[in-house]
Amino acid sequence: MKISIITVVFNGESTIGDTLESVNAQTYPDVEHIVIDGGSRDRTLDVVRNRGKRVATLVSERDKGIYDAMNKGLARATGEVVGFLNADDFYLDENVLTDVAKVFGNQQIDACYGDLLYVDQEHADKVVRYWRSSAFVPGSFSNGWVPPHPTFFVRRSIYDKLGGFDLDFRIAADFELMLRFMEIGHIRSNYLPRLMIKMRLGGTTNKSLSNIIKQNREIMRALRLHGCRSSWLSFLGHKLYVRGKQFLVRPKQEPMRLP
């Protein structure tokens, strides 16, 4: 079973090396790494060519934003299972994709996801938040629950059936897609209770208060679009409670240290 990993990047020379090395280190043999570059003006492409040992496809051209680039990656993916690994993220250890493949050995499973660490932008060994997910319960999205998207692996046949990222959502298309797949499409998902990803703080969503507000407005719009009832009070209250726990709890699993 081939697993396609899609990485989208723009001017990411300082971090994409860790991303590439973590894919290189995976013990699972059948990996297709697809890199979609938005026309970087730094040395990103040099880093990809020099360190991307498992990169099967490299595209460099202007796009309409991160979700447009992700859709380009989906269009080129040939694996049975597809996952996304952002250009400032990397896998926690060398067995992540092996464990993912074991889950998809069950043909009844359409998607799986796990846990994620937010780390300091400059010091990736410094844990800031621990996003421990949980098994999906219908109705959870209305309360602000969502799997960590970088840990979300899905069969390509589901994308063929339910579609890719909706570009009408500029900052929360990942939430809308997972809502559409899990809450509306009723795909069969499996929570893998293990750390999978280290994610550097400073991405598009959490880099400013303005973007956080815009994201939450888009999330509420996605919920209304798909007929999911929610109120700002219950949504934000639950989200603040969960977010607060992420800052207090620390994981026991030790991550892989990259060279």
PyMOL commands that set and color helices and strands:
alter all, ss='L'
color gray80, all
select helices_A, chain A and resi 16-24+44-51+66-76+96-104+140-143+149-151+156-162+173-184+209-225+232-248
alter helices_A, ss='H'
color red, helices_A
select strands_A, chain A and resi 3-9+31-37+55-60+81-84+89-91+111-119+127-131+153-155+189-200
alter strands_A, ss='S'
color yellow, strands_A
deselect
rebuild
show_as cartoon
